[in-house]
């Protein structure tokens, strides 16, 4: 399951959740969670929780969700942070937060960077330490990382909880979106039955809309030279490829080529099939 976008959506909508996870006792009011690109480099920070302009008391929080072991992670992460701070010398205090599913995903830092892990500004969070019965916003994180065979119980706990931290429709959107990507072999009808809520169109969830918007913008930029309509179709192909990869894993070169060369009607058909398909072959079956 692709987790980065799920966590990005949670922290963007609930910035206080990141502060809570990191154990930072600061006021959440005014914080904004964004993806920050560092100018004149190929670096892009996954997420930055920024206090209001001129507030030099509360920290800027850099966060990375690292679910795959990566021996080169710490050199890249710290390089991005310090380059960001160099380019924004008026920044106040800072904090770096790395979220791991468990300690096994945390690879040893190279010797040159090892002492940085001892800084009070650096915090490593292991979600295996989170109680499975967590509720509220923390319960959404517990749902993301819980074993698949426990997802139904955790989701039901979240659905029936009183006074959720988001409006009811948005709260249910998050729960169903997590389950759709956590349990790709289940149809939407099976997920609906599992948690006992009425059907929610995945295309109306905040997660889908943000991914679609991002892919559409890329497609529009790439296709601008060839006209607005072609650019829109390119964006739709990009977002479909991302959704396919998040559900089934990376596409091989032949499928990517087939996807990018398809016509608008076939693209629509494949987009409708992805929600209930259990395999890639079911998505790409010829029209009946």
ABEGO torsion letter per residue (X at the ends): XBAAAAAAAAAAABAAAAAAAAGBBBBABGBBBBBBBBBGBABBBABBBBBBBGBAABBBBBBBBBABBBAAAAAAAAAAAAAAAAABAABBBBBBBBBBABAAABBBBBAAAAAAAABAABBBBBAAABBAABBEAAAAAAAAABBAAAAAAAAAAAAABBGBABBAAAAAAAAAAAAAAABAABBAAAAAAAAGBBBBBAAABAAAAAAAAAAAAAAAAAAAAAEAAAAAAAAAAAAAAAAAAAAAEBBBAAAAAAAAABBAAAAAAAAAAAAABABAAAAABBBX
